[in-house]
Amino acid sequence: MSSGSQLNKQDGDGLEAAVDQAIAACGGDLRSTIRALVVANEFLETEVGELMKAVSHAYVRGRFHAYSG
């Protein structure tokens, strides 16, 4: 068994628990659960985009220094 499949097996239990928790939070309605997850994903994608812009802006202004090893 590869280490990748072992990692997936270990994470699978936590993932299943998270899925059950999301479904329970939406009262068992799968369509509402999917809708909530899509909305949350869009929010996080927007947040990542804003953070990338902020880091780029800080880098250009010299407030962020690249790792030089």
N, C-alpha and C positions, 0 to 999 in steps of 0.2 A: 504494500500500500504506500503510495507516495505521500510526502508531507503535505502536499496541496489538498489531497482528499481527506487527510486526517484533520486539517484545519477546517475544511468545510463541514465535517462531521461535528466537530466541537462547536462551531459557530451555528450549526443548524438548530441545536436545541435552543439557543438564545433567540435565534430568528423566529422559530416557531412560537416561542413565548411572546415575542413582540407582535407577531401577526395576531395571535389570540387576543392580546391586550388591545390592539387597534380595533379589531372587530367588536370586542366588548364595549369599547368606548363609544362606538357608533350604534349601540343597541342591537348588535347582531345583523344589521343591514349592510350587506356587502357592497352595494352600490354607493351608499354614503361613506363607507370606509375608503373605497377607491377615490371618491371625490375629495375627501379630506387629505388623502395622501398626495394626490395631484396638486392640490392647492399648496400644501406644505412644501412640495418639491419646487414648485414655481417660486415660492417665497425664498427658498434657500438658493436657487439659481440666481435670483435678483441680488440677493445679499452677496454672493460670491463675486458677481460682476462689479458691484459697488466697491468691494474690498480690493479687487484687482486694480480698479481705477485709482483708488487711494494709495495703494502701494506704488503703482507706477508714477503717480504724481509726486509722492515723497521721494522716490528714487531720483527723479529728474531734478528735484530741488536740493538734492544732496543730503536729505535727512535719513536716507536708508543706504547703508553701505553693503555692497555685495561681498560675499564670503570669498576670500582670496586664498584659502587653503593654507 
